[in-house]
Amino acid sequence: MARISRYKRHFKKYVEENYKNRIDTSVEIILDENFVKAKDFTSETKINGTELKELIETKNHFFIKLTTDLSLIVPKHSIKDKAEFKRRLAELGTEYIDELNWEWK
């Protein structure tokens, strides 16, 4: 159990140090017919639907994994219609992965 806490602390510190300007900032995600567009306070990104690999669902988040193995992390509480969100990403070709029971071990 101590090892888990050490890993959690390490990753938490890493994220806080390296992404401090991006934590708790709003990002607008738009699902188009062929693209996912992400827009924040500094930039706008257009991701072709063919670059989407997986939609991983955990208890509190969705992870949109790209073919580059980067992921967009979307808190579930920020999505009004989760079923529609999953359906739209499936239409873009993502493979759905249910990780609702996932937890740190």
N, C-alpha and C positions, 0 to 999 in steps of 0.2 A: 504494500500500500504506500510506503514511503517513496518508492520509485515513481509511482504515478504522480504524486504531489510534486516531485522534483521536475518531472517532464512538464506538467501543467504550468508551474512557475516559470520554467525556462521559456516555453512558447509564449506565455502571456507577456513576459518581459520583452522578448524579441519583437512581438507584434506592437507593443506599446512604443518601443524605441524607433522601430523602422516605419511604422505607419501612423504615427501620432497625428499627422495632419489630415488623415483620411478617416480616422475613427469618429463615429457619430456624425458623419456628414451625410446629407441626403443624396441619393442617386436615383434618377428617374430611369426606369427600364421600359422600353417600348417594344412590344412584340409585333413585328411586321409580317407580311406573308413570307418573305425570304430572309429576313434579318432580325437580329436583336440589336437594338440601339440602347446604349447606356450613356447617360448625360449627367455630369456632376458639375461642381462649381468651377472646375478648371478645364474640362475637356468633354468631348463627345466622341463616342466610339461606335462604329457600325460593324457588327460581327455577322458575317455571312452564315446562313443556316447550315451550310455544309461543314462549318467549323465547329458546330455543336456536337458533342459526343454523348454525354449522359446528363440526366436529371436525377440527382441523388436526393432523396427526401429523408431527413432525420426528424426527430421530435420537434425541434424548434427552427430548423432552417431548410432551405433548398440550396443545393450546390449545382450550378450549371457548369459542368465540366466541358472544357474545350478540347479540341484535338491536340493542342499544345500542352495539355495537362494543367493549364491554369484554370481557375474556377471563379465564377461570380458567386458570391455568397449572399443569399437573399433571406432575411428574417421572415418567417412565416406570418408573423403578426402584421407585416406591412402589405400583405396581399389580401384583397377583399374576397376574391373568388378563386380559391385554391384549385378547384377542379378545372376551371377554365384555364388557369395558368398552366397546369400540367397538360391539358389537351392541346393548347397552342404550341407548347414546346415539343410535344409528340409529333405534331404536324410538321415541325421543322426538322424532324428526324432524330431527336434524342431518344436514347434508350432509358427507360425509367428504372431506377433501382431503389427498392424499398429498404431503408436502413432505419426504420422507425424505432427499432429496439437497440440501436447502437448506443454504446456508452463507453467512457474511458475504462480500460481494464488494466 
